[in-house]
Each structure stands twice: as C-alpha cells, then as structure tokens.
C-alpha cells in the first residue's frame, strides 16, 4: 500500500490524517476490529482519542507502538 492510499472513500490521504477510525486502522495495519476495540479500552493509553462515542487512533503514535510490540 503506498503512502497516498485513501481508505473508506475519504478525500484525505491516509498518511496525512492525524487520527484514524477503528475501521481505517484495521484496513491499514491488517488488525481485526475486535482486537483494536480491546486495545482501545485502555483509558491510560495515549494512542487513542475519544470523541463522544467514537474511538479514534492517533496514526503515528499507534504505528510507533506497533514497532515496539512483539505480539498483540
């Protein structure tokens, strides 16, 4: 997937977005949505934003977090 790939029909390239939805992260990083919702439930993890009922993931922080992980 190149850096200008656009997911979910959005008009902003995925590599320019600050925060992504669970669905976008699932497609981009190839991680299941159920696993992402489990991870996003940690209230002390600074990779996640809560906007009302929506959970967003900070793309760059999450990418760095994945680089440091051995398994999910």
PDB file with one MODEL, atoms N, CA, C and O in Angstrom:
MODEL        1
ATOM      1  N   UNK A   1       0.847  -1.170   0.000  1.00  0.00           N
ATOM      2  CA  UNK A   1       0.000   0.000   0.000  1.00  0.00           C
ATOM      3  C   UNK A   1       0.893   1.234   0.000  1.00  0.00           C
ATOM      4  O   UNK A   1       1.757   1.365   0.867  1.00  0.00           O
ATOM      5  N   UNK A   2       0.706   2.118  -0.931  1.00  0.00           N
ATOM      6  CA  UNK A   2       1.547   3.310  -0.973  1.00  0.00           C
ATOM      7  C   UNK A   2       1.039   4.388  -0.025  1.00  0.00           C
ATOM      8  O   UNK A   2      -0.066   4.281   0.508  1.00  0.00           O
ATOM      9  N   UNK A   3       1.835   5.417   0.184  1.00  0.00           N
ATOM     10  CA  UNK A   3       1.514   6.439   1.171  1.00  0.00           C
ATOM     11  C   UNK A   3       0.339   7.310   0.804  1.00  0.00           C
ATOM     12  O   UNK A   3      -0.180   8.021   1.665  1.00  0.00           O
ATOM     13  N   UNK A   4      -0.100   7.283  -0.432  1.00  0.00           N
ATOM     14  CA  UNK A   4      -1.225   8.125  -0.822  1.00  0.00           C
ATOM     15  C   UNK A   4      -2.517   7.327  -0.912  1.00  0.00           C
ATOM     16  O   UNK A   4      -3.517   7.828  -1.425  1.00  0.00           O
ATOM     17  N   UNK A   5      -2.510   6.102  -0.422  1.00  0.00           N
ATOM     18  CA  UNK A   5      -3.718   5.283  -0.454  1.00  0.00           C
ATOM     19  C   UNK A   5      -4.812   5.942   0.368  1.00  0.00           C
ATOM     20  O   UNK A   5      -4.573   6.446   1.465  1.00  0.00           O
ATOM     21  N   UNK A   6      -5.998   5.928  -0.177  1.00  0.00           N
ATOM     22  CA  UNK A   6      -7.145   6.503   0.512  1.00  0.00           C
ATOM     23  C   UNK A   6      -8.073   5.365   0.901  1.00  0.00           C
ATOM     24  O   UNK A   6      -8.431   4.532   0.068  1.00  0.00           O
ATOM     25  N   UNK A   7      -8.457   5.333   2.152  1.00  0.00           N
ATOM     26  CA  UNK A   7      -9.322   4.270   2.656  1.00  0.00           C
ATOM     27  C   UNK A   7     -10.716   4.813   2.924  1.00  0.00           C
ATOM     28  O   UNK A   7     -10.896   6.005   3.172  1.00  0.00           O
ATOM     29  N   UNK A   8     -11.679   3.942   2.871  1.00  0.00           N
ATOM     30  CA  UNK A   8     -13.062   4.250   3.219  1.00  0.00           C
ATOM     31  C   UNK A   8     -13.630   5.430   2.430  1.00  0.00           C
ATOM     32  O   UNK A   8     -14.502   6.139   2.933  1.00  0.00           O
ATOM     33  N   UNK A   9     -13.164   5.647   1.232  1.00  0.00           N
ATOM     34  CA  UNK A   9     -13.727   6.684   0.376  1.00  0.00           C
ATOM     35  C   UNK A   9     -13.432   8.100   0.820  1.00  0.00           C
ATOM     36  O   UNK A   9     -14.058   9.033   0.315  1.00  0.00           O
ATOM     37  N   UNK A  10     -12.499   8.303   1.749  1.00  0.00           N
ATOM     38  CA  UNK A  10     -12.183   9.638   2.234  1.00  0.00           C
ATOM     39  C   UNK A  10     -11.424  10.447   1.212  1.00  0.00           C
ATOM     40  O   UNK A  10     -10.850   9.896   0.273  1.00  0.00           O
ATOM     41  N   UNK A  11     -11.420  11.764   1.394  1.00  0.00           N
ATOM     42  CA  UNK A  11     -10.742  12.637   0.448  1.00  0.00           C
ATOM     43  C   UNK A  11      -9.342  13.014   0.911  1.00  0.00           C
ATOM     44  O   UNK A  11      -8.584  13.602   0.139  1.00  0.00           O
ATOM     45  N   UNK A  12      -8.979  12.694   2.148  1.00  0.00           N
ATOM     46  CA  UNK A  12      -7.651  12.994   2.676  1.00  0.00           C
ATOM     47  C   UNK A  12      -6.828  11.716   2.637  1.00  0.00           C
ATOM     48  O   UNK A  12      -7.284  10.674   3.108  1.00  0.00           O
ATOM     49  N   UNK A  13      -5.620  11.779   2.084  1.00  0.00           N
ATOM     50  CA  UNK A  13      -4.773  10.579   2.069  1.00  0.00           C
ATOM     51  C   UNK A  13      -4.520  10.078   3.486  1.00  0.00           C
ATOM     52  O   UNK A  13      -4.379  10.871   4.417  1.00  0.00           O
ATOM     53  N   UNK A  14      -4.465   8.785   3.641  1.00  0.00           N
ATOM     54  CA  UNK A  14      -4.341   8.163   4.959  1.00  0.00           C
ATOM     55  C   UNK A  14      -3.072   8.617   5.677  1.00  0.00           C
ATOM     56  O   UNK A  14      -3.064   8.710   6.905  1.00  0.00           O
ATOM     57  N   UNK A  15      -2.023   8.894   4.952  1.00  0.00           N
ATOM     58  CA  UNK A  15      -0.765   9.294   5.591  1.00  0.00           C
ATOM     59  C   UNK A  15      -0.765  10.757   6.034  1.00  0.00           C
ATOM     60  O   UNK A  15       0.199  11.210   6.653  1.00  0.00           O
ATOM     61  N   UNK A  16      -1.815  11.494   5.732  1.00  0.00           N
ATOM     62  CA  UNK A  16      -1.935  12.891   6.147  1.00  0.00           C
ATOM     63  C   UNK A  16      -2.878  13.058   7.339  1.00  0.00           C
ATOM     64  O   UNK A  16      -2.903  14.120   7.961  1.00  0.00           O
ATOM     65  N   UNK A  17      -3.642  12.034   7.659  1.00  0.00           N
ATOM     66  CA  UNK A  17      -4.597  12.125   8.763  1.00  0.00           C
ATOM     67  C   UNK A  17      -3.887  11.988  10.102  1.00  0.00           C
ATOM     68  O   UNK A  17      -2.979  11.170  10.252  1.00  0.00           O
ATOM     69  N   UNK A  18      -4.302  12.784  11.064  1.00  0.00           N
ATOM     70  CA  UNK A  18      -3.754  12.699  12.414  1.00  0.00           C
ATOM     71  C   UNK A  18      -4.316  11.492  13.151  1.00  0.00           C
ATOM     72  O   UNK A  18      -3.576  10.746  13.793  1.00  0.00           O
ATOM     73  N   UNK A  19      -5.627  11.305  13.053  1.00  0.00           N
ATOM     74  CA  UNK A  19      -6.293  10.209  13.750  1.00  0.00           C
ATOM     75  C   UNK A  19      -7.175   9.436  12.769  1.00  0.00           C
ATOM     76  O   UNK A  19      -7.769  10.004  11.852  1.00  0.00           O
ATOM     77  N   UNK A  20      -7.237   8.128  12.992  1.00  0.00           N
ATOM     78  CA  UNK A  20      -7.994   7.237  12.117  1.00  0.00           C
ATOM     79  C   UNK A  20      -9.094   6.542  12.904  1.00  0.00           C
ATOM     80  O   UNK A  20      -8.997   6.376  14.120  1.00  0.00           O
ATOM     81  N   UNK A  21     -10.133   6.143  12.200  1.00  0.00           N
ATOM     82  CA  UNK A  21     -11.177   5.343  12.832  1.00  0.00           C
ATOM     83  C   UNK A  21     -10.675   3.914  13.015  1.00  0.00           C
ATOM     84  O   UNK A  21      -9.668   3.519  12.428  1.00  0.00           O
ATOM     85  N   UNK A  22     -11.377   3.154  13.824  1.00  0.00           N
ATOM     86  CA  UNK A  22     -11.036   1.748  14.038  1.00  0.00           C
ATOM     87  C   UNK A  22     -11.037   1.003  12.700  1.00  0.00           C
ATOM     88  O   UNK A  22     -10.149   0.192  12.440  1.00  0.00           O
ATOM     89  N   UNK A  23     -12.028   1.275  11.859  1.00  0.00           N
ATOM     90  CA  UNK A  23     -12.121   0.597  10.559  1.00  0.00           C
ATOM     91  C   UNK A  23     -10.916   0.924   9.682  1.00  0.00           C
ATOM     92  O   UNK A  23     -10.354   0.033   9.045  1.00  0.00           O
ATOM     93  N   UNK A  24     -10.513   2.198   9.646  1.00  0.00           N
ATOM     94  CA  UNK A  24      -9.360   2.593   8.840  1.00  0.00           C
ATOM     95  C   UNK A  24      -8.075   1.924   9.340  1.00  0.00           C
ATOM     96  O   UNK A  24      -7.265   1.446   8.547  1.00  0.00           O
ATOM     97  N   UNK A  25      -7.903   1.898  10.650  1.00  0.00           N
ATOM     98  CA  UNK A  25      -6.714   1.264  11.230  1.00  0.00           C
ATOM     99  C   UNK A  25      -6.716  -0.229  10.933  1.00  0.00           C
ATOM    100  O   UNK A  25      -5.671  -0.808  10.637  1.00  0.00           O
ATOM    101  N   UNK A  26      -7.875  -0.845  11.011  1.00  0.00           N
ATOM    102  CA  UNK A  26      -7.997  -2.267  10.724  1.00  0.00           C
ATOM    103  C   UNK A  26      -7.566  -2.576   9.292  1.00  0.00           C
ATOM    104  O   UNK A  26      -6.836  -3.538   9.055  1.00  0.00           O
ATOM    105  N   UNK A  27      -8.010  -1.772   8.353  1.00  0.00           N
ATOM    106  CA  UNK A  27      -7.655  -1.961   6.949  1.00  0.00           C
ATOM    107  C   UNK A  27      -6.178  -1.660   6.702  1.00  0.00           C
ATOM    108  O   UNK A  27      -5.503  -2.403   5.989  1.00  0.00           O
ATOM    109  N   UNK A  28      -5.680  -0.584   7.284  1.00  0.00           N
ATOM    110  CA  UNK A  28      -4.321  -0.123   7.010  1.00  0.00           C
ATOM    111  C   UNK A  28      -3.261  -1.034   7.628  1.00  0.00           C
ATOM    112  O   UNK A  28      -2.275  -1.372   6.974  1.00  0.00           O
ATOM    113  N   UNK A  29      -3.465  -1.437   8.901  1.00  0.00           N
ATOM    114  CA  UNK A  29      -2.481  -2.250   9.601  1.00  0.00           C
ATOM    115  C   UNK A  29      -2.808  -3.743   9.581  1.00  0.00           C
ATOM    116  O   UNK A  29      -2.046  -4.554  10.106  1.00  0.00           O
ATOM    117  N   UNK A  30      -3.929  -4.100   8.980  1.00  0.00           N
ATOM    118  CA  UNK A  30      -4.348  -5.506   8.894  1.00  0.00           C
ATOM    119  C   UNK A  30      -4.500  -6.142  10.279  1.00  0.00           C
ATOM    120  O   UNK A  30      -3.987  -7.230  10.541  1.00  0.00           O
ATOM    121  N   UNK A  31      -5.213  -5.440  11.151  1.00  0.00           N
ATOM    122  CA  UNK A  31      -5.520  -5.916  12.501  1.00  0.00           C
ATOM    123  C   UNK A  31      -7.035  -5.934  12.620  1.00  0.00           C
ATOM    124  O   UNK A  31      -7.704  -4.999  12.180  1.00  0.00           O
ATOM    125  N   UNK A  32      -7.574  -6.978  13.204  1.00  0.00           N
ATOM    126  CA  UNK A  32      -9.021  -7.107  13.335  1.00  0.00           C
ATOM    127  C   UNK A  32      -9.636  -6.018  14.194  1.00  0.00           C
ATOM    128  O   UNK A  32      -9.008  -5.519  15.128  1.00  0.00           O
ATOM    129  N   UNK A  33     -10.874  -5.654  13.869  1.00  0.00           N
ATOM    130  CA  UNK A  33     -11.549  -4.595  14.619  1.00  0.00           C
ATOM    131  C   UNK A  33     -11.802  -5.002  16.063  1.00  0.00           C
ATOM    132  O   UNK A  33     -11.712  -4.159  16.956  1.00  0.00           O
ATOM    133  N   UNK A  34     -12.114  -6.262  16.317  1.00  0.00           N
ATOM    134  CA  UNK A  34     -12.341  -6.689  17.700  1.00  0.00           C
ATOM    135  C   UNK A  34     -11.093  -6.502  18.543  1.00  0.00           C
ATOM    136  O   UNK A  34     -11.183  -6.036  19.678  1.00  0.00           O
ATOM    137  N   UNK A  35      -9.927  -6.857  18.009  1.00  0.00           N
ATOM    138  CA  UNK A  35      -8.663  -6.674  18.721  1.00  0.00           C
ATOM    139  C   UNK A  35      -8.399  -5.192  18.954  1.00  0.00           C
ATOM    140  O   UNK A  35      -7.939  -4.805  20.028  1.00  0.00           O
ATOM    141  N   UNK A  36      -8.685  -4.366  17.963  1.00  0.00           N
ATOM    142  CA  UNK A  36      -8.474  -2.929  18.117  1.00  0.00           C
ATOM    143  C   UNK A  36      -9.389  -2.334  19.184  1.00  0.00           C
ATOM    144  O   UNK A  36      -8.960  -1.478  19.958  1.00  0.00           O
ATOM    145  N   UNK A  37     -10.648  -2.781  19.232  1.00  0.00           N
ATOM    146  CA  UNK A  37     -11.548  -2.293  20.283  1.00  0.00           C
ATOM    147  C   UNK A  37     -11.052  -2.733  21.652  1.00  0.00           C
ATOM    148  O   UNK A  37     -11.152  -1.966  22.610  1.00  0.00           O
ATOM    149  N   UNK A  38     -10.520  -3.943  21.772  1.00  0.00           N
ATOM    150  CA  UNK A  38      -9.952  -4.404  23.044  1.00  0.00           C
ATOM    151  C   UNK A  38      -8.792  -3.510  23.470  1.00  0.00           C
ATOM    152  O   UNK A  38      -8.703  -3.103  24.629  1.00  0.00           O
ATOM    153  N   UNK A  39      -7.912  -3.212  22.534  1.00  0.00           N
ATOM    154  CA  UNK A  39      -6.755  -2.369  22.829  1.00  0.00           C
ATOM    155  C   UNK A  39      -7.203  -0.949  23.183  1.00  0.00           C
ATOM    156  O   UNK A  39      -6.637  -0.327  24.082  1.00  0.00           O
ATOM    157  N   UNK A  40      -8.199  -0.445  22.493  1.00  0.00           N
ATOM    158  CA  UNK A  40      -8.667   0.935  22.682  1.00  0.00           C
ATOM    159  C   UNK A  40      -9.390   1.144  24.008  1.00  0.00           C
ATOM    160  O   UNK A  40      -9.654   2.288  24.380  1.00  0.00           O
ATOM    161  N   UNK A  41      -9.714   0.088  24.721  1.00  0.00           N
ATOM    162  CA  UNK A  41     -10.408   0.226  26.004  1.00  0.00           C
ATOM    163  C   UNK A  41      -9.483   0.621  27.148  1.00  0.00           C
ATOM    164  O   UNK A  41      -9.960   0.884  28.252  1.00  0.00           O
ATOM    165  N   UNK A  42      -8.181   0.671  26.918  1.00  0.00           N
ATOM    166  CA  UNK A  42      -7.238   1.093  27.953  1.00  0.00           C
ATOM    167  C   UNK A  42      -7.318   2.616  28.111  1.00  0.00           C
ATOM    168  O   UNK A  42      -6.909   3.347  27.208  1.00  0.00           O
ATOM    169  N   UNK A  43      -7.838   3.104  29.246  1.00  0.00           N
ATOM    170  CA  UNK A  43      -8.019   4.555  29.403  1.00  0.00           C
ATOM    171  C   UNK A  43      -6.718   5.324  29.553  1.00  0.00           C
ATOM    172  O   UNK A  43      -6.717   6.551  29.454  1.00  0.00           O
ATOM    173  N   UNK A  44      -5.607   4.630  29.790  1.00  0.00           N
ATOM    174  CA  UNK A  44      -4.325   5.305  30.011  1.00  0.00           C
ATOM    175  C   UNK A  44      -3.417   5.284  28.784  1.00  0.00           C
ATOM    176  O   UNK A  44      -2.317   5.837  28.822  1.00  0.00           O
ATOM    177  N   UNK A  45      -3.855   4.665  27.716  1.00  0.00           N
ATOM    178  CA  UNK A  45      -3.049   4.598  26.502  1.00  0.00           C
ATOM    179  C   UNK A  45      -3.235   5.887  25.717  1.00  0.00           C
ATOM    180  O   UNK A  45      -4.359   6.245  25.366  1.00  0.00           O
ATOM    181  N   UNK A  46      -2.136   6.587  25.438  1.00  0.00           N
ATOM    182  CA  UNK A  46      -2.238   7.883  24.759  1.00  0.00           C
ATOM    183  C   UNK A  46      -2.310   7.781  23.240  1.00  0.00           C
ATOM    184  O   UNK A  46      -2.221   8.797  22.551  1.00  0.00           O
ATOM    185  N   UNK A  47      -2.470   6.572  22.707  1.00  0.00           N
ATOM    186  CA  UNK A  47      -2.648   6.395  21.257  1.00  0.00           C
ATOM    187  C   UNK A  47      -4.092   6.638  20.828  1.00  0.00           C
ATOM    188  O   UNK A  47      -4.383   6.744  19.637  1.00  0.00           O
ATOM    189  N   UNK A  48      -4.987   6.723  21.799  1.00  0.00           N
ATOM    190  CA  UNK A  48      -6.406   6.748  21.482  1.00  0.00           C
ATOM    191  C   UNK A  48      -7.058   8.058  21.898  1.00  0.00           C
ATOM    192  O   UNK A  48      -6.695   8.669  22.903  1.00  0.00           O
ATOM    193  N   UNK A  49      -8.026   8.468  21.098  1.00  0.00           N
ATOM    194  CA  UNK A  49      -8.854   9.635  21.387  1.00  0.00           C
ATOM    195  C   UNK A  49     -10.299   9.173  21.482  1.00  0.00           C
ATOM    196  O   UNK A  49     -10.731   8.295  20.736  1.00  0.00           O
ATOM    197  N   UNK A  50     -11.017   9.753  22.375  1.00  0.00           N
ATOM    198  CA  UNK A  50     -12.444   9.504  22.436  1.00  0.00           C
ATOM    199  C   UNK A  50     -13.150  10.806  22.109  1.00  0.00           C
ATOM    200  O   UNK A  50     -12.971  11.813  22.794  1.00  0.00           O
ATOM    201  N   UNK A  51     -13.949  10.773  21.061  1.00  0.00           N
ATOM    202  CA  UNK A  51     -14.709  11.932  20.625  1.00  0.00           C
ATOM    203  C   UNK A  51     -16.168  11.525  20.703  1.00  0.00           C
ATOM    204  O   UNK A  51     -16.698  10.883  19.795  1.00  0.00           O
ATOM    205  N   UNK A  52     -16.809  11.904  21.795  1.00  0.00           N
ATOM    206  CA  UNK A  52     -18.170  11.424  22.038  1.00  0.00           C
ATOM    207  C   UNK A  52     -18.130   9.915  22.205  1.00  0.00           C
ATOM    208  O   UNK A  52     -17.400   9.403  23.053  1.00  0.00           O
ATOM    209  N   UNK A  53     -18.895   9.211  21.415  1.00  0.00           N
ATOM    210  CA  UNK A  53     -18.916   7.752  21.462  1.00  0.00           C
ATOM    211  C   UNK A  53     -17.911   7.118  20.508  1.00  0.00           C
ATOM    212  O   UNK A  53     -17.778   5.895  20.471  1.00  0.00           O
ATOM    213  N   UNK A  54     -17.208   7.934  19.742  1.00  0.00           N
ATOM    214  CA  UNK A  54     -16.269   7.422  18.753  1.00  0.00           C
ATOM    215  C   UNK A  54     -14.873   7.255  19.346  1.00  0.00           C
ATOM    216  O   UNK A  54     -14.425   8.060  20.162  1.00  0.00           O
ATOM    217  N   UNK A  55     -14.209   6.207  18.921  1.00  0.00           N
ATOM    218  CA  UNK A  55     -12.817   5.984  19.305  1.00  0.00           C
ATOM    219  C   UNK A  55     -11.961   6.183  18.067  1.00  0.00           C
ATOM    220  O   UNK A  55     -12.189   5.566  17.027  1.00  0.00           O
ATOM    221  N   UNK A  56     -10.982   7.050  18.200  1.00  0.00           N
ATOM    222  CA  UNK A  56     -10.043   7.314  17.116  1.00  0.00           C
ATOM    223  C   UNK A  56      -8.648   6.920  17.580  1.00  0.00           C
ATOM    224  O   UNK A  56      -8.352   6.943  18.775  1.00  0.00           O
ATOM    225  N   UNK A  57      -7.805   6.564  16.637  1.00  0.00           N
ATOM    226  CA  UNK A  57      -6.452   6.143  16.953  1.00  0.00           C
ATOM    227  C   UNK A  57      -5.477   7.111  16.295  1.00  0.00           C
ATOM    228  O   UNK A  57      -5.567   7.383  15.098  1.00  0.00           O
ATOM    229  N   UNK A  58      -4.548   7.626  17.090  1.00  0.00           N
ATOM    230  CA  UNK A  58      -3.522   8.523  16.578  1.00  0.00           C
ATOM    231  C   UNK A  58      -2.567   7.691  15.735  1.00  0.00           C
ATOM    232  O   UNK A  58      -1.854   6.833  16.255  1.00  0.00           O
ATOM    233  N   UNK A  59      -2.557   7.944  14.451  1.00  0.00           N
ATOM    234  CA  UNK A  59      -1.858   7.112  13.478  1.00  0.00           C
ATOM    235  C   UNK A  59      -0.375   6.949  13.782  1.00  0.00           C
ATOM    236  O   UNK A  59       0.115   5.821  13.849  1.00  0.00           O
ATOM    237  N   UNK A  60       0.339   8.031  13.963  1.00  0.00           N
ATOM    238  CA  UNK A  60       1.789   7.942  14.153  1.00  0.00           C
ATOM    239  C   UNK A  60       2.154   7.279  15.476  1.00  0.00           C
ATOM    240  O   UNK A  60       3.068   6.456  15.526  1.00  0.00           O
ATOM    241  N   UNK A  61       1.445   7.631  16.548  1.00  0.00           N
ATOM    242  CA  UNK A  61       1.733   7.016  17.849  1.00  0.00           C
ATOM    243  C   UNK A  61       1.433   5.524  17.821  1.00  0.00           C
ATOM    244  O   UNK A  61       2.185   4.727  18.382  1.00  0.00           O
ATOM    245  N   UNK A  62       0.344   5.145  17.174  1.00  0.00           N
ATOM    246  CA  UNK A  62      -0.014   3.737  17.106  1.00  0.00           C
ATOM    247  C   UNK A  62       1.009   2.966  16.275  1.00  0.00           C
ATOM    248  O   UNK A  62       1.367   1.839  16.618  1.00  0.00           O
ATOM    249  N   UNK A  63       1.475   3.563  15.196  1.00  0.00           N
ATOM    250  CA  UNK A  63       2.484   2.928  14.360  1.00  0.00           C
ATOM    251  C   UNK A  63       3.768   2.687  15.153  1.00  0.00           C
ATOM    252  O   UNK A  63       4.357   1.610  15.060  1.00  0.00           O
ATOM    253  N   UNK A  64       4.201   3.669  15.924  1.00  0.00           N
ATOM    254  CA  UNK A  64       5.394   3.517  16.762  1.00  0.00           C
ATOM    255  C   UNK A  64       5.180   2.444  17.832  1.00  0.00           C
ATOM    256  O   UNK A  64       6.085   1.667  18.137  1.00  0.00           O
ATOM    257  N   UNK A  65       3.978   2.413  18.393  1.00  0.00           N
ATOM    258  CA  UNK A  65       3.655   1.400  19.398  1.00  0.00           C
ATOM    259  C   UNK A  65       3.752  -0.001  18.796  1.00  0.00           C
ATOM    260  O   UNK A  65       4.288  -0.913  19.426  1.00  0.00           O
ATOM    261  N   UNK A  66       3.241  -0.170  17.591  1.00  0.00           N
ATOM    262  CA  UNK A  66       3.314  -1.472  16.913  1.00  0.00           C
ATOM    263  C   UNK A  66       4.756  -1.871  16.637  1.00  0.00           C
ATOM    264  O   UNK A  66       5.107  -3.045  16.756  1.00  0.00           O
ATOM    265  N   UNK A  67       5.597  -0.906  16.269  1.00  0.00           N
ATOM    266  CA  UNK A  67       7.005  -1.186  16.006  1.00  0.00           C
ATOM    267  C   UNK A  67       7.710  -1.766  17.237  1.00  0.00           C
ATOM    268  O   UNK A  67       8.638  -2.564  17.107  1.00  0.00           O
ATOM    269  N   UNK A  68       7.268  -1.365  18.418  1.00  0.00           N
ATOM    270  CA  UNK A  68       7.894  -1.814  19.661  1.00  0.00           C
ATOM    271  C   UNK A  68       7.304  -3.119  20.197  1.00  0.00           C
ATOM    272  O   UNK A  68       7.871  -3.723  21.108  1.00  0.00           O
ATOM    273  N   UNK A  69       6.192  -3.554  19.651  1.00  0.00           N
ATOM    274  CA  UNK A  69       5.499  -4.739  20.169  1.00  0.00           C
ATOM    275  C   UNK A  69       6.014  -6.026  19.505  1.00  0.00           C
ATOM    276  O   UNK A  69       6.466  -6.032  18.360  1.00  0.00           O
ATOM    277  N   UNK A  70       5.926  -7.083  20.262  1.00  0.00           N
ATOM    278  CA  UNK A  70       6.256  -8.409  19.751  1.00  0.00           C
ATOM    279  C   UNK A  70       4.988  -9.122  19.284  1.00  0.00           C
ATOM    280  O   UNK A  70       5.000  -9.810  18.263  1.00  0.00           O
ATOM    281  N   UNK A  71       3.899  -8.957  20.029  1.00  0.00           N
ATOM    282  CA  UNK A  71       2.622  -9.571  19.642  1.00  0.00           C
ATOM    283  C   UNK A  71       1.477  -8.753  20.200  1.00  0.00           C
ATOM    284  O   UNK A  71       1.663  -7.940  21.105  1.00  0.00           O
ATOM    285  N   UNK A  72       0.279  -8.975  19.650  1.00  0.00           N
ATOM    286  CA  UNK A  72      -0.937  -8.298  20.133  1.00  0.00           C
ATOM    287  C   UNK A  72      -1.800  -9.294  20.849  1.00  0.00           C
ATOM    288  O   UNK A  72      -2.874  -8.942  21.337  1.00  0.00           O
TER     289      UNK A  72
ENDMDL
END
